[in-house]
Amino acid sequence: MASAPALSALIAIKLLKQRPSLANWLGIAATSSALALIALN
């Protein structure tokens, strides 16, 4: 469930062909890295 916001943002970027702000990219990266850390532990 925690990956839903990051995945929906990435899908929206691809479908709408918009350029996200730096804050959006940082949020996606933080969420993805947190999920990777959880998966590896």
C-alpha positions as CSV (number, residue, x, y, z in Angstrom):
1,M,0.0,0.0,0.0
2,A,2.9,2.4,0.6
3,S,4.0,2.2,-3.0
4,A,0.6,3.3,-4.4
5,P,1.4,7.1,-4.3
6,A,4.8,6.7,-5.9
7,L,3.5,4.4,-8.6
8,S,0.5,6.5,-9.4
9,A,2.8,9.6,-9.7
10,L,5.1,7.7,-12.1
11,I,2.1,6.5,-14.2
12,A,0.7,10.0,-14.3
13,I,4.0,11.4,-15.4
14,K,4.2,8.9,-18.3
15,L,0.5,9.2,-19.3
16,L,0.3,13.0,-19.1
17,K,3.8,13.7,-20.3
18,Q,4.4,16.3,-17.6
19,R,7.6,17.3,-16.0
20,P,7.5,16.9,-12.2
21,S,9.2,19.4,-9.9
22,L,12.3,18.6,-7.9
23,A,10.1,18.0,-4.8
24,N,8.1,15.4,-6.6
25,W,11.2,13.5,-7.7
26,L,12.6,13.7,-4.2
27,G,9.4,12.3,-2.8
28,I,9.3,9.4,-5.3
29,A,12.9,8.6,-4.6
30,A,12.4,8.7,-0.8
31,T,9.4,6.4,-1.1
32,S,11.2,4.0,-3.4
33,S,14.3,3.8,-1.3
34,A,12.3,3.3,1.9
35,L,10.4,0.4,0.2
36,A,13.7,-1.1,-1.0
37,L,15.1,-0.9,2.6
38,I,12.0,-2.6,4.0
39,A,12.1,-5.3,1.3
40,L,15.7,-6.1,2.0
41,N,15.3,-6.4,5.8
